[in-house]
C-alpha cells in the first residue's frame, strides 16, 4: 500500500469513525480489561475491545457497536472485526491488535480491505493526540 492509499476516502472515513463512534463505544464498555492486558514499554495496560463492521471490499468502517445494537442488515452485509485498544489513565491510546472474523459465518475482508483497516489503525496510533504511553 502506498502513502496515497492512506488519503483514500475509506481511510479518511475510518479515522473519523475511530475518533468518534469507536471511542464512544469504548467509553460505554467495562474498563476492567475485558480484552486482557498488553505489555508496552515495560508496563502492563488493560485493554478494551471495539467490535466493528466494515465493507468487505473497501475496508470502509460501516459501524461500531455490540452485536445486539447493530442492525441485522449491517451485520449481514459487512465483515466483522474487533480492535483491541489499550488504555491508561483516562484515555485510549493504542490499538494493539486487529482481529477479523474470517470464519464461515461472516463475510471475509478482501486483502485490500484488510490493508486499509491495518493502515487506518497505524495512522490512528500515530496521531499526535495519542501522545506518549501513559505512566
Number of C-alpha atoms within 10 A of each C-alpha: 9 7 8 7 14 16 11 13 11 20 23 15 15 26 19 14 18 21 11 12 16 21 17 15 18 20 14 8 15 11 15 11 17 13 17 15 18 18 11 13 10 7 11 14 20 19 25 25 25 24 20 25 26 27 22 21 17 19 25 25 27 16 22 25 17 13 13 8 8 15 11 10 8 15 19 13 14 23 25 28 22 17 21 22 25 26 23 15 9 9 12 19 21 22 19 16 14 16 12 19 15 13 9 7 9 17 21 21 23 15 12 14 21 22 16 24 24 16 19 23 21 14 15 20 16 14 11 8 9 14 11 10 15 16 8
